[in-house]
Amino acid sequence: MKSVDIGAVSPESLPDVSGMTFDNALSRKERVTRFLQVAKNLYCFNIGGVGVKIEFAEGGPSLQDTLTDYLIRQKSGL
């Protein structure tokens, strides 16, 4: 599903991960394994009826850094 056009996929056809929680006491590998058990695919899934596609760039910023920057911009009204 890495190459799927998320706009062409019905969100209902993707696994819904909206109820998932992450246990930080588990190792990163264990958390990813649990996510994959529910999502079935690392790249495309559904969160509350919205199709989500994740893409990773070699040498790009981490997801945590990207989300932190996004939340700071939202709080600042940018």
PQR file with spaces between the fields and no chain letter, atoms N, CA, C, O and H, PARSE charges and radii, in Angstrom:
ATOM       1  N    MET     1       0.819   -1.206    0.000 -0.4000 1.5000
ATOM       2  CA   MET     1       0.000    0.000    0.000 -0.0000 2.0000
ATOM       3  C    MET     1       0.855    1.259    0.000  0.5500 1.7000
ATOM       4  O    MET     1       0.321    2.368    0.027 -0.5500 1.4000
ATOM       5  N    LYS     2       2.147    1.106   -0.030 -0.4000 1.5000
ATOM       6  CA   LYS     2       3.042    2.252   -0.037 -0.0000 2.0000
ATOM       7  C    LYS     2       2.770    3.171   -1.226  0.5500 1.7000
ATOM       8  O    LYS     2       2.898    4.389   -1.103 -0.5500 1.4000
ATOM       9  H    LYS     2       2.581    0.205   -0.052  0.4000 1.0000
ATOM      10  N    SER     3       2.401    2.610   -2.365 -0.4000 1.5000
ATOM      11  CA   SER     3       2.215    3.414   -3.568 -0.0000 2.0000
ATOM      12  C    SER     3       0.754    3.765   -3.845  0.5500 1.7000
ATOM      13  O    SER     3       0.447    4.305   -4.907 -0.5500 1.4000
ATOM      14  H    SER     3       2.297    1.621   -2.465  0.4000 1.0000
ATOM      15  N    VAL     4      -0.142    3.473   -2.924 -0.4000 1.5000
ATOM      16  CA   VAL     4      -1.579    3.710   -3.115 -0.0000 2.0000
ATOM      17  C    VAL     4      -1.893    5.205   -3.080  0.5500 1.7000
ATOM      18  O    VAL     4      -1.320    5.957   -2.293 -0.5500 1.4000
ATOM      19  H    VAL     4       0.107    3.034   -2.060  0.4000 1.0000
ATOM      20  N    ASP     5      -2.824    5.621   -3.959 -0.4000 1.5000
ATOM      21  CA   ASP     5      -3.366    6.981   -3.928 -0.0000 2.0000
ATOM      22  C    ASP     5      -4.473    6.979   -2.883  0.5500 1.7000
ATOM      23  O    ASP     5      -5.542    6.415   -3.116 -0.5500 1.4000
ATOM      24  H    ASP     5      -3.290    5.010   -4.599  0.4000 1.0000
ATOM      25  N    ILE     6      -4.227    7.607   -1.727 -0.4000 1.5000
ATOM      26  CA   ILE     6      -5.170    7.557   -0.606 -0.0000 2.0000
ATOM      27  C    ILE     6      -6.519    8.170   -0.976  0.5500 1.7000
ATOM      28  O    ILE     6      -7.543    7.799   -0.402 -0.5500 1.4000
ATOM      29  H    ILE     6      -3.358    8.065   -1.538  0.4000 1.0000
ATOM      30  N    GLY     7      -6.531    9.100   -1.922 -0.4000 1.5000
ATOM      31  CA   GLY     7      -7.780    9.705   -2.359 -0.0000 2.0000
ATOM      32  C    GLY     7      -8.669    8.746   -3.126  0.5500 1.7000
ATOM      33  O    GLY     7      -9.873    8.974   -3.247 -0.5500 1.4000
ATOM      34  H    GLY     7      -5.700    9.401   -2.388  0.4000 1.0000
ATOM      35  N    ALA     8      -8.085    7.673   -3.646 -0.4000 1.5000
ATOM      36  CA   ALA     8      -8.839    6.697   -4.420 -0.0000 2.0000
ATOM      37  C    ALA     8      -9.318    5.524   -3.568  0.5500 1.7000
ATOM      38  O    ALA     8      -9.997    4.629   -4.073 -0.5500 1.4000
ATOM      39  H    ALA     8      -7.107    7.488   -3.548  0.4000 1.0000
ATOM      40  N    VAL     9      -8.969    5.521   -2.280 -0.4000 1.5000
ATOM      41  CA   VAL     9      -9.323    4.416   -1.386 -0.0000 2.0000
ATOM      42  C    VAL     9     -10.456    4.857   -0.466  0.5500 1.7000
ATOM      43  O    VAL     9     -10.420    5.949    0.101 -0.5500 1.4000
ATOM      44  H    VAL     9      -8.417    6.247   -1.870  0.4000 1.0000
ATOM      45  N    SER    10     -11.454    4.003   -0.325 -0.4000 1.5000
ATOM      46  CA   SER    10     -12.543    4.276    0.603 -0.0000 2.0000
ATOM      47  C    SER    10     -12.025    4.108    2.030  0.5500 1.7000
ATOM      48  O    SER    10     -11.503    3.043    2.361 -0.5500 1.4000
ATOM      49  H    SER    10     -11.484    3.116   -0.785  0.4000 1.0000
ATOM      50  N    PRO    11     -12.154    5.137    2.894 -0.5600 1.5000
ATOM      51  CA   PRO    11     -11.670    5.017    4.270  0.2800 2.0000
ATOM      52  C    PRO    11     -12.256    3.810    5.005  0.5500 1.7000
ATOM      53  O    PRO    11     -11.591    3.217    5.855 -0.5500 1.4000
ATOM      54  N    GLU    12     -13.496    3.448    4.682 -0.4000 1.5000
ATOM      55  CA   GLU    12     -14.144    2.319    5.342 -0.0000 2.0000
ATOM      56  C    GLU    12     -13.468    0.988    5.020  0.5500 1.7000
ATOM      57  O    GLU    12     -13.633    0.012    5.753 -0.5500 1.4000
ATOM      58  H    GLU    12     -14.036    3.929    3.992  0.4000 1.0000
ATOM      59  N    SER    13     -12.707    0.946    3.927 -0.4000 1.5000
ATOM      60  CA   SER    13     -12.033   -0.294    3.549 -0.0000 2.0000
ATOM      61  C    SER    13     -10.703   -0.472    4.288  0.5500 1.7000
ATOM      62  O    SER    13     -10.072   -1.525    4.194 -0.5500 1.4000
ATOM      63  H    SER    13     -12.573    1.738    3.332  0.4000 1.0000
ATOM      64  N    LEU    14     -10.286    0.556    5.018 -0.4000 1.5000
ATOM      65  CA   LEU    14      -9.025    0.509    5.755 -0.0000 2.0000
ATOM      66  C    LEU    14      -9.287    0.225    7.232  0.5500 1.7000
ATOM      67  O    LEU    14     -10.332    0.617    7.752 -0.5500 1.4000
ATOM      68  H    LEU    14     -10.798    1.411    5.093  0.4000 1.0000
ATOM      69  N    PRO    15      -8.366   -0.445    7.918 -0.5600 1.5000
ATOM      70  CA   PRO    15      -8.532   -0.702    9.353  0.2800 2.0000
ATOM      71  C    PRO    15      -8.594    0.607   10.144  0.5500 1.7000
ATOM      72  O    PRO    15      -7.816    1.526    9.889 -0.5500 1.4000
ATOM      73  N    ASP    16      -9.519    0.690   11.102 -0.4000 1.5000
ATOM      74  CA   ASP    16      -9.680    1.885   11.930 -0.0000 2.0000
ATOM      75  C    ASP    16      -8.808    1.757   13.182  0.5500 1.7000
ATOM      76  O    ASP    16      -8.999    0.846   13.986 -0.5500 1.4000
ATOM      77  H    ASP    16     -10.151   -0.057   11.309  0.4000 1.0000
ATOM      78  N    VAL    17      -7.856    2.671   13.339 -0.4000 1.5000
ATOM      79  CA   VAL    17      -6.933    2.639   14.485 -0.0000 2.0000
ATOM      80  C    VAL    17      -7.241    3.744   15.494  0.5500 1.7000
ATOM      81  O    VAL    17      -6.430    4.012   16.381 -0.5500 1.4000
ATOM      82  H    VAL    17      -7.701    3.411   12.686  0.4000 1.0000
ATOM      83  N    SER    18      -8.395    4.383   15.369 -0.4000 1.5000
ATOM      84  CA   SER    18      -8.697    5.540   16.220 -0.0000 2.0000
ATOM      85  C    SER    18      -8.773    5.211   17.709  0.5500 1.7000
ATOM      86  O    SER    18      -8.565    6.098   18.537 -0.5500 1.4000
ATOM      87  H    SER    18      -9.054    4.165   14.649  0.4000 1.0000
ATOM      88  N    GLY    19      -9.058    3.987   18.065 -0.4000 1.5000
ATOM      89  CA   GLY    19      -9.158    3.634   19.475 -0.0000 2.0000
ATOM      90  C    GLY    19      -7.854    3.135   20.085  0.5500 1.7000
ATOM      91  O    GLY    19      -7.823    2.752   21.255 -0.5500 1.4000
ATOM      92  H    GLY    19      -9.227    3.267   17.392  0.4000 1.0000
ATOM      93  N    MET    20      -6.797    3.136   19.317 -0.4000 1.5000
ATOM      94  CA   MET    20      -5.530    2.593   19.816 -0.0000 2.0000
ATOM      95  C    MET    20      -4.877    3.518   20.831  0.5500 1.7000
ATOM      96  O    MET    20      -4.972    4.742   20.741 -0.5500 1.4000
ATOM      97  H    MET    20      -6.822    3.447   18.367  0.4000 1.0000
ATOM      98  N    THR    21      -4.223    2.908   21.781 -0.4000 1.5000
ATOM      99  CA   THR    21      -3.378    3.642   22.715 -0.0000 2.0000
ATOM     100  C    THR    21      -1.997    3.012   22.662  0.5500 1.7000
ATOM     101  O    THR    21      -1.852    1.849   22.284 -0.5500 1.4000
ATOM     102  H    THR    21      -4.146    1.913   21.854  0.4000 1.0000
ATOM     103  N    PHE    22      -0.987    3.777   23.040 -0.4000 1.5000
ATOM     104  CA   PHE    22       0.386    3.288   23.004 -0.0000 2.0000
ATOM     105  C    PHE    22       0.943    3.238   24.417  0.5500 1.7000
ATOM     106  O    PHE    22       0.872    4.214   25.164 -0.5500 1.4000
ATOM     107  H    PHE    22      -1.104    4.722   23.346  0.4000 1.0000
ATOM     108  N    ASP    23       1.485    2.112   24.763 -0.4000 1.5000
ATOM     109  CA   ASP    23       2.077    1.884   26.073 -0.0000 2.0000
ATOM     110  C    ASP    23       3.568    2.177   25.982  0.5500 1.7000
ATOM     111  O    ASP    23       4.328    1.380   25.431 -0.5500 1.4000
ATOM     112  H    ASP    23       1.542    1.319   24.156  0.4000 1.0000
ATOM     113  N    ASN    24       3.991    3.325   26.525 -0.4000 1.5000
ATOM     114  CA   ASN    24       5.396    3.723   26.437 -0.0000 2.0000
ATOM     115  C    ASN    24       6.324    2.839   27.272  0.5500 1.7000
ATOM     116  O    ASN    24       7.545    2.958   27.182 -0.5500 1.4000
ATOM     117  H    ASN    24       3.373    3.972   26.972  0.4000 1.0000
ATOM     118  N    ALA    25       5.745    1.957   28.080 -0.4000 1.5000
ATOM     119  CA   ALA    25       6.571    1.010   28.828 -0.0000 2.0000
ATOM     120  C    ALA    25       7.101   -0.095   27.912  0.5500 1.7000
ATOM     121  O    ALA    25       8.073   -0.774   28.243 -0.5500 1.4000
ATOM     122  H    ALA    25       4.753    1.860   28.154  0.4000 1.0000
ATOM     123  N    LEU    26       6.449   -0.268   26.756 -0.4000 1.5000
ATOM     124  CA   LEU    26       6.890   -1.268   25.788 -0.0000 2.0000
ATOM     125  C    LEU    26       8.025   -0.697   24.941  0.5500 1.7000
ATOM     126  O    LEU    26       8.170    0.519   24.819 -0.5500 1.4000
ATOM     127  H    LEU    26       5.659    0.284   26.488  0.4000 1.0000
ATOM     128  N    SER    27       8.811   -1.568   24.370 -0.4000 1.5000
ATOM     129  CA   SER    27       9.882   -1.118   23.471 -0.0000 2.0000
ATOM     130  C    SER    27       9.258   -0.573   22.187  0.5500 1.7000
ATOM     131  O    SER    27       8.093   -0.845   21.893 -0.5500 1.4000
ATOM     132  H    SER    27       8.693   -2.556   24.468  0.4000 1.0000
ATOM     133  N    ARG    28      10.021    0.182   21.438 -0.4000 1.5000
ATOM     134  CA   ARG    28       9.539    0.727   20.166 -0.0000 2.0000
ATOM     135  C    ARG    28       9.102   -0.416   19.244  0.5500 1.7000
ATOM     136  O    ARG    28       8.061   -0.336   18.591 -0.5500 1.4000
ATOM     137  H    ARG    28      10.967    0.403   21.676  0.4000 1.0000
ATOM     138  N    LYS    29       9.904   -1.472   19.200 -0.4000 1.5000
ATOM     139  CA   LYS    29       9.572   -2.616   18.341 -0.0000 2.0000
ATOM     140  C    LYS    29       8.238   -3.235   18.744  0.5500 1.7000
ATOM     141  O    LYS    29       7.437   -3.588   17.878 -0.5500 1.4000
ATOM     142  H    LYS    29      10.749   -1.538   19.730  0.4000 1.0000
ATOM     143  N    GLU    30       7.988   -3.372   20.041 -0.4000 1.5000
ATOM     144  CA   GLU    30       6.722   -3.945   20.513 -0.0000 2.0000
ATOM     145  C    GLU    30       5.540   -3.034   20.185  0.5500 1.7000
ATOM     146  O    GLU    30       4.461   -3.517   19.840 -0.5500 1.4000
ATOM     147  H    GLU    30       8.639   -3.086   20.745  0.4000 1.0000
ATOM     148  N    ARG    31       5.740   -1.706   20.293 -0.4000 1.5000
ATOM     149  CA   ARG    31       4.665   -0.766   19.956 -0.0000 2.0000
ATOM     150  C    ARG    31       4.337   -0.830   18.465  0.5500 1.7000
ATOM     151  O    ARG    31       3.165   -0.807   18.089 -0.5500 1.4000
ATOM     152  H    ARG    31       6.617   -1.314   20.573  0.4000 1.0000
ATOM     153  N    VAL    32       5.354   -0.909   17.618 -0.4000 1.5000
ATOM     154  CA   VAL    32       5.138   -1.016   16.170 -0.0000 2.0000
ATOM     155  C    VAL    32       4.433   -2.326   15.850  0.5500 1.7000
ATOM     156  O    VAL    32       3.512   -2.355   15.033 -0.5500 1.4000
ATOM     157  H    VAL    32       6.306   -0.927   17.923  0.4000 1.0000
ATOM     158  N    THR    33       4.858   -3.405   16.486 -0.4000 1.5000
ATOM     159  CA   THR    33       4.226   -4.712   16.260 -0.0000 2.0000
ATOM     160  C    THR    33       2.751   -4.664   16.620  0.5500 1.7000
ATOM     161  O    THR    33       1.920   -5.175   15.870 -0.5500 1.4000
ATOM     162  H    THR    33       5.606   -3.382   17.149  0.4000 1.0000
ATOM     163  N    ARG    34       2.413   -4.068   17.741 -0.4000 1.5000
ATOM     164  CA   ARG    34       0.996   -3.961   18.151 -0.0000 2.0000
ATOM     165  C    ARG    34       0.202   -3.099   17.173  0.5500 1.7000
ATOM     166  O    ARG    34      -0.941   -3.417   16.844 -0.5500 1.4000
ATOM     167  H    ARG    34       3.088   -3.653   18.351  0.4000 1.0000
ATOM     168  N    PHE    35       0.816   -1.998   16.705 -0.4000 1.5000
ATOM     169  CA   PHE    35       0.146   -1.147   15.729 -0.0000 2.0000
ATOM     170  C    PHE    35      -0.140   -1.937   14.454  0.5500 1.7000
ATOM     171  O    PHE    35      -1.239   -1.862   13.906 -0.5500 1.4000
ATOM     172  H    PHE    35       1.744   -1.740   16.972  0.4000 1.0000
ATOM     173  N    LEU    36       0.848   -2.688   13.988 -0.4000 1.5000
ATOM     174  CA   LEU    36       0.676   -3.458   12.755 -0.0000 2.0000
ATOM     175  C    LEU    36      -0.364   -4.568   12.901  0.5500 1.7000
ATOM     176  O    LEU    36      -1.006   -4.948   11.922 -0.5500 1.4000
ATOM     177  H    LEU    36       1.741   -2.749   14.433  0.4000 1.0000
ATOM     178  N    GLN    37      -0.532   -5.083   14.109 -0.4000 1.5000
ATOM     179  CA   GLN    37      -1.553   -6.098   14.336 -0.0000 2.0000
ATOM     180  C    GLN    37      -2.948   -5.517   14.099  0.5500 1.7000
ATOM     181  O    GLN    37      -3.837   -6.210   13.605 -0.5500 1.4000
ATOM     182  H    GLN    37      -0.011   -4.774   14.904  0.4000 1.0000
ATOM     183  N    VAL    38      -3.135   -4.252   14.451 -0.4000 1.5000
ATOM     184  CA   VAL    38      -4.435   -3.605   14.265 -0.0000 2.0000
ATOM     185  C    VAL    38      -4.543   -2.998   12.869  0.5500 1.7000
ATOM     186  O    VAL    38      -5.531   -3.219   12.169 -0.5500 1.4000
ATOM     187  H    VAL    38      -2.413   -3.689   14.852  0.4000 1.0000
ATOM     188  N    ALA    39      -3.524   -2.229   12.462 -0.4000 1.5000
ATOM     189  CA   ALA    39      -3.579   -1.483   11.207 -0.0000 2.0000
ATOM     190  C    ALA    39      -3.378   -2.375    9.987  0.5500 1.7000
ATOM     191  O    ALA    39      -3.885   -2.071    8.907 -0.5500 1.4000
ATOM     192  H    ALA    39      -2.721   -2.049   13.030  0.4000 1.0000
ATOM     193  N    LYS    40      -2.654   -3.454   10.147 -0.4000 1.5000
ATOM     194  CA   LYS    40      -2.338   -4.384    9.060 -0.0000 2.0000
ATOM     195  C    LYS    40      -1.358   -3.799    8.046  0.5500 1.7000
ATOM     196  O    LYS    40      -0.751   -4.543    7.276 -0.5500 1.4000
ATOM     197  H    LYS    40      -2.243   -3.701   11.024  0.4000 1.0000
ATOM     198  N    ASN    41      -1.199   -2.486    8.036 -0.4000 1.5000
ATOM     199  CA   ASN    41      -0.303   -1.843    7.084 -0.0000 2.0000
ATOM     200  C    ASN    41       0.228   -0.560    7.713  0.5500 1.7000
ATOM     201  O    ASN    41      -0.532    0.211    8.298 -0.5500 1.4000
ATOM     202  H    ASN    41      -1.693   -1.882    8.661  0.4000 1.0000
ATOM     203  N    LEU    42       1.501   -0.340    7.593 -0.4000 1.5000
ATOM     204  CA   LEU    42       2.120    0.848    8.184 -0.0000 2.0000
ATOM     205  C    LEU    42       1.803    2.116    7.400  0.5500 1.7000
ATOM     206  O    LEU    42       1.880    3.215    7.949 -0.5500 1.4000
ATOM     207  H    LEU    42       2.119   -0.967    7.117  0.4000 1.0000
ATOM     208  N    TYR    43       1.455    1.981    6.145 -0.4000 1.5000
ATOM     209  CA   TYR    43       1.307    3.138    5.270 -0.0000 2.0000
ATOM     210  C    TYR    43      -0.106    3.691    5.150  0.5500 1.7000
ATOM     211  O    TYR    43      -0.267    4.904    5.017 -0.5500 1.4000
ATOM     212  H    TYR    43       1.393    1.088    5.699  0.4000 1.0000
ATOM     213  N    CYS    44      -1.137    2.850    5.191 -0.4000 1.5000
ATOM     214  CA   CYS    44      -2.514    3.315    5.004 -0.0000 2.0000
ATOM     215  C    CYS    44      -3.424    2.729    6.073  0.5500 1.7000
ATOM     216  O    CYS    44      -3.417    1.524    6.321 -0.5500 1.4000
ATOM     217  H    CYS    44      -1.007    1.864    5.299  0.4000 1.0000
ATOM     218  N    PHE    45      -4.207    3.599    6.702 -0.4000 1.5000
ATOM     219  CA   PHE    45      -5.175    3.164    7.703 -0.0000 2.0000
ATOM     220  C    PHE    45      -6.234    4.239    7.839  0.5500 1.7000
ATOM     221  O    PHE    45      -6.179    5.263    7.159 -0.5500 1.4000
ATOM     222  H    PHE    45      -4.213    4.579    6.500  0.4000 1.0000
ATOM     223  N    ASN    46      -7.182    4.013    8.703 -0.4000 1.5000
ATOM     224  CA   ASN    46      -8.333    4.886    8.888 -0.0000 2.0000
ATOM     225  C    ASN    46      -8.329    5.372   10.343  0.5500 1.7000
ATOM     226  O    ASN    46      -8.120    4.587   11.268 -0.5500 1.4000
ATOM     227  H    ASN    46      -7.227    3.181    9.256  0.4000 1.0000
ATOM     228  N    ILE    47      -8.558    6.652   10.530 -0.4000 1.5000
ATOM     229  CA   ILE    47      -8.706    7.199   11.882 -0.0000 2.0000
ATOM     230  C    ILE    47     -10.035    7.935   11.919  0.5500 1.7000
ATOM     231  O    ILE    47     -10.172    9.024   11.361 -0.5500 1.4000
ATOM     232  H    ILE    47      -8.727    7.290    9.779  0.4000 1.0000
ATOM     233  N    GLY    48     -11.013    7.330   12.583 -0.4000 1.5000
ATOM     234  CA   GLY    48     -12.322    7.959   12.725 -0.0000 2.0000
ATOM     235  C    GLY    48     -12.992    8.309   11.415  0.5500 1.7000
ATOM     236  O    GLY    48     -13.617    9.363   11.307 -0.5500 1.4000
ATOM     237  H    GLY    48     -10.902    6.446   13.036  0.4000 1.0000
ATOM     238  N    GLY    49     -12.875    7.445   10.413 -0.4000 1.5000
ATOM     239  CA   GLY    49     -13.535    7.675    9.129 -0.0000 2.0000
ATOM     240  C    GLY    49     -12.716    8.454    8.122  0.5500 1.7000
ATOM     241  O    GLY    49     -13.203    8.743    7.029 -0.5500 1.4000
ATOM     242  H    GLY    49     -12.366    6.589   10.501  0.4000 1.0000
ATOM     243  N    VAL    50     -11.480    8.803    8.463 -0.4000 1.5000
ATOM     244  CA   VAL    50     -10.604    9.547    7.554 -0.0000 2.0000
ATOM     245  C    VAL    50      -9.451    8.640    7.140  0.5500 1.7000
ATOM     246  O    VAL    50      -8.748    8.092    7.990 -0.5500 1.4000
ATOM     247  H    VAL    50     -11.085    8.568    9.351  0.4000 1.0000
ATOM     248  N    GLY    51      -9.261    8.484    5.837 -0.4000 1.5000
ATOM     249  CA   GLY    51      -8.140    7.700    5.337 -0.0000 2.0000
ATOM     250  C    GLY    51      -6.835    8.447    5.554  0.5500 1.7000
ATOM     251  O    GLY    51      -6.740    9.641    5.270 -0.5500 1.4000
ATOM     252  H    GLY    51      -9.832    8.929    5.147  0.4000 1.0000
ATOM     253  N    VAL    52      -5.836    7.744    6.058 -0.4000 1.5000
ATOM     254  CA   VAL    52      -4.534    8.340    6.358 -0.0000 2.0000
ATOM     255  C    VAL    52      -3.463    7.558    5.621  0.5500 1.7000
ATOM     256  O    VAL    52      -3.454    6.327    5.638 -0.5500 1.4000
ATOM     257  H    VAL    52      -5.914    6.774    6.289  0.4000 1.0000
ATOM     258  N    LYS    53      -2.560    8.280    4.974 -0.4000 1.5000
ATOM     259  CA   LYS    53      -1.413    7.644    4.330 -0.0000 2.0000
ATOM     260  C    LYS    53      -0.151    8.275    4.895  0.5500 1.7000
ATOM     261  O    LYS    53      -0.001    9.497    4.907 -0.5500 1.4000
ATOM     262  H    LYS    53      -2.567    9.280    4.960  0.4000 1.0000
ATOM     263  N    ILE    54       0.748    7.429    5.360 -0.4000 1.5000
ATOM     264  CA   ILE    54       2.016    7.873    5.928 -0.0000 2.0000
ATOM     265  C    ILE    54       3.114    7.652    4.899  0.5500 1.7000
ATOM     266  O    ILE    54       3.201    6.585    4.290 -0.5500 1.4000
ATOM     267  H    ILE    54       0.627    6.436    5.350  0.4000 1.0000
ATOM     268  N    GLU    55       3.945    8.661    4.709 -0.4000 1.5000
ATOM     269  CA   GLU    55       5.099    8.532    3.830 -0.0000 2.0000
ATOM     270  C    GLU    55       6.340    8.919    4.611  0.5500 1.7000
ATOM     271  O    GLU    55       6.308    9.840    5.427 -0.5500 1.4000
ATOM     272  H    GLU    55       3.874    9.528    5.203  0.4000 1.0000
ATOM     273  N    PHE    56       7.421    8.222    4.363 -0.4000 1.5000
ATOM     274  CA   PHE    56       8.681    8.467    5.049 -0.0000 2.0000
ATOM     275  C    PHE    56       9.731    8.920    4.040  0.5500 1.7000
ATOM     276  O    PHE    56       9.843    8.348    2.956 -0.5500 1.4000
ATOM     277  H    PHE    56       7.448    7.474    3.700  0.4000 1.0000
ATOM     278  N    ALA    57      10.493    9.941    4.395 -0.4000 1.5000
ATOM     279  CA   ALA    57      11.565   10.435    3.532 -0.0000 2.0000
ATOM     280  C    ALA    57      12.913   10.078    4.143  0.5500 1.7000
ATOM     281  O    ALA    57      13.131   10.271    5.339 -0.5500 1.4000
ATOM     282  H    ALA    57      10.402   10.406    5.275  0.4000 1.0000
ATOM     283  N    GLU    58      13.809    9.560    3.323 -0.4000 1.5000
ATOM     284  CA   GLU    58      15.165    9.283    3.801 -0.0000 2.0000
ATOM     285  C    GLU    58      15.798   10.590    4.256  0.5500 1.7000
ATOM     286  O    GLU    58      15.832   11.563    3.503 -0.5500 1.4000
ATOM     287  H    GLU    58      13.631    9.403    2.351  0.4000 1.0000
ATOM     288  N    GLY    59      16.287   10.614    5.461 -0.4000 1.5000
ATOM     289  CA   GLY    59      16.963   11.804    5.971 -0.0000 2.0000
ATOM     290  C    GLY    59      16.038   12.946    6.322  0.5500 1.7000
ATOM     291  O    GLY    59      16.501   14.040    6.646 -0.5500 1.4000
ATOM     292  H    GLY    59      16.259    9.824    6.073  0.4000 1.0000
ATOM     293  N    GLY    60      14.725   12.712    6.263 -0.4000 1.5000
ATOM     294  CA   GLY    60      13.766   13.760    6.590 -0.0000 2.0000
ATOM     295  C    GLY    60      13.608   13.907    8.090  0.5500 1.7000
ATOM     296  O    GLY    60      14.168   13.122    8.856 -0.5500 1.4000
ATOM     297  H    GLY    60      14.348   11.824    6.000  0.4000 1.0000
ATOM     298  N    PRO    61      12.843   14.916    8.521 -0.5600 1.5000
ATOM     299  CA   PRO    61      12.628   15.104    9.964  0.2800 2.0000
ATOM     300  C    PRO    61      11.808   13.952   10.529  0.5500 1.7000
ATOM     301  O    PRO    61      11.059   13.294    9.807 -0.5500 1.4000
ATOM     302  N    SER    62      11.958   13.718   11.825 -0.4000 1.5000
ATOM     303  CA   SER    62      11.202   12.648   12.472 -0.0000 2.0000
ATOM     304  C    SER    62       9.732   13.043   12.576  0.5500 1.7000
ATOM     305  O    SER    62       9.389   14.224   12.513 -0.5500 1.4000
ATOM     306  H    SER    62      12.566   14.252   12.411  0.4000 1.0000
ATOM     307  N    LEU    63       8.879   12.054   12.734 -0.4000 1.5000
ATOM     308  CA   LEU    63       7.455   12.327   12.905 -0.0000 2.0000
ATOM     309  C    LEU    63       7.224   13.181   14.144  0.5500 1.7000
ATOM     310  O    LEU    63       6.395   14.091   14.128 -0.5500 1.4000
ATOM     311  H    LEU    63       9.158   11.095   12.786  0.4000 1.0000
ATOM     312  N    GLN    64       7.951   12.894   15.214 -0.4000 1.5000
ATOM     313  CA   GLN    64       7.805   13.671   16.445 -0.0000 2.0000
ATOM     314  C    GLN    64       8.157   15.140   16.206  0.5500 1.7000
ATOM     315  O    GLN    64       7.427   16.023   16.656 -0.5500 1.4000
ATOM     316  H    GLN    64       8.625   12.155   15.228  0.4000 1.0000
ATOM     317  N    ASP    65       9.258   15.419   15.509 -0.4000 1.5000
ATOM     318  CA   ASP    65       9.641   16.798   15.220 -0.0000 2.0000
ATOM     319  C    ASP    65       8.595   17.489   14.343  0.5500 1.7000
ATOM     320  O    ASP    65       8.258   18.652   14.565 -0.5500 1.4000
ATOM     321  H    ASP    65       9.852   14.702   15.144  0.4000 1.0000
ATOM     322  N    THR    66       8.091   16.768   13.355 -0.4000 1.5000
ATOM     323  CA   THR    66       7.092   17.339   12.450 -0.0000 2.0000
ATOM     324  C    THR    66       5.805   17.674   13.198  0.5500 1.7000
ATOM     325  O    THR    66       5.242   18.753   13.014 -0.5500 1.4000
ATOM     326  H    THR    66       8.365   15.823   13.174  0.4000 1.0000
ATOM     327  N    LEU    67       5.340   16.757   14.038 -0.4000 1.5000
ATOM     328  CA   LEU    67       4.122   17.017   14.806 -0.0000 2.0000
ATOM     329  C    LEU    67       4.318   18.140   15.822  0.5500 1.7000
ATOM     330  O    LEU    67       3.420   18.955   16.030 -0.5500 1.4000
ATOM     331  H    LEU    67       5.798   15.881   14.188  0.4000 1.0000
ATOM     332  N    THR    68       5.482   18.183   16.451 -0.4000 1.5000
ATOM     333  CA   THR    68       5.773   19.267   17.407 -0.0000 2.0000
ATOM     334  C    THR    68       5.727   20.614   16.702  0.5500 1.7000
ATOM     335  O    THR    68       5.109   21.553   17.203 -0.5500 1.4000
ATOM     336  H    THR    68       6.212   17.521   16.283  0.4000 1.0000
ATOM     337  N    ASP    69       6.375   20.720   15.544 -0.4000 1.5000
ATOM     338  CA   ASP    69       6.352   21.968   14.774 -0.0000 2.0000
ATOM     339  C    ASP    69       4.923   22.352   14.383  0.5500 1.7000
ATOM     340  O    ASP    69       4.540   23.519   14.465 -0.5500 1.4000
ATOM     341  H    ASP    69       6.877   19.957   15.137  0.4000 1.0000
ATOM     342  N    TYR    70       4.151   21.369   13.965 -0.4000 1.5000
ATOM     343  CA   TYR    70       2.765   21.614   13.578 -0.0000 2.0000
ATOM     344  C    TYR    70       1.958   22.159   14.756  0.5500 1.7000
ATOM     345  O    TYR    70       1.235   23.145   14.611 -0.5500 1.4000
ATOM     346  H    TYR    70       4.463   20.421   13.898  0.4000 1.0000
ATOM     347  N    LEU    71       2.079   21.524   15.911 -0.4000 1.5000
ATOM     348  CA   LEU    71       1.318   21.964   17.082 -0.0000 2.0000
ATOM     349  C    LEU    71       1.738   23.351   17.553  0.5500 1.7000
ATOM     350  O    LEU    71       0.900   24.138   17.994 -0.5500 1.4000
ATOM     351  H    LEU    71       2.666   20.723   16.028  0.4000 1.0000
ATOM     352  N    ILE    72       3.007   23.649   17.463 -0.4000 1.5000
ATOM     353  CA   ILE    72       3.491   24.998   17.823 -0.0000 2.0000
ATOM     354  C    ILE    72       2.890   26.029   16.872  0.5500 1.7000
ATOM     355  O    ILE    72       2.459   27.097   17.308 -0.5500 1.4000
ATOM     356  H    ILE    72       3.687   23.010   17.105  0.4000 1.0000
ATOM     357  N    ARG    73       2.858   25.715   15.572 -0.4000 1.5000
ATOM     358  CA   ARG    73       2.262   26.652   14.596 -0.0000 2.0000
ATOM     359  C    ARG    73       0.778   26.824   14.862  0.5500 1.7000
ATOM     360  O    ARG    73       0.261   27.937   14.763 -0.5500 1.4000
ATOM     361  H    ARG    73       3.208   24.848   15.218  0.4000 1.0000
ATOM     362  N    GLN    74       0.080   25.740   15.198 -0.4000 1.5000
ATOM     363  CA   GLN    74      -1.345   25.833   15.495 -0.0000 2.0000
ATOM     364  C    GLN    74      -1.601   26.709   16.715  0.5500 1.7000
ATOM     365  O    GLN    74      -2.510   27.539   16.716 -0.5500 1.4000
ATOM     366  H    GLN    74       0.500   24.836   15.278  0.4000 1.0000
ATOM     367  N    LYS    75      -0.802   26.519   17.738 -0.4000 1.5000
ATOM     368  CA   LYS    75      -0.966   27.313   18.955 -0.0000 2.0000
ATOM     369  C    LYS    75      -0.688   28.783   18.690  0.5500 1.7000
ATOM     370  O    LYS    75      -1.325   29.650   19.289 -0.5500 1.4000
ATOM     371  H    LYS    75      -0.063   25.845   17.737  0.4000 1.0000
ATOM     372  N    SER    76       0.247   29.073   17.808 -0.4000 1.5000
ATOM     373  CA   SER    76       0.618   30.449   17.483 -0.0000 2.0000
ATOM     374  C    SER    76      -0.366   31.093   16.524  0.5500 1.7000
ATOM     375  O    SER    76      -0.312   32.302   16.300 -0.5500 1.4000
ATOM     376  H    SER    76       0.764   28.368   17.322  0.4000 1.0000
ATOM     377  N    GLY    77      -1.262   30.303   15.955 -0.4000 1.5000
ATOM     378  CA   GLY    77      -2.240   30.839   15.010 -0.0000 2.0000
ATOM     379  C    GLY    77      -1.694   30.962   13.612  0.5500 1.7000
ATOM     380  O    GLY    77      -2.278   31.675   12.795 -0.5500 1.4000
ATOM     381  H    GLY    77      -1.306   29.320   16.137  0.4000 1.0000
ATOM     382  N    LEU    78      -0.594   30.297   13.299 -0.4000 1.5000
ATOM     383  CA   LEU    78      -0.008   30.371   11.952 -0.0000 2.0000
ATOM     384  C    LEU    78      -0.610   29.346   11.026  0.5500 1.7000
ATOM     385  O    LEU    78      -0.231   29.272    9.857 -0.5500 1.4000
ATOM     386  H    LEU    78      -0.120   29.719   13.962  0.4000 1.0000
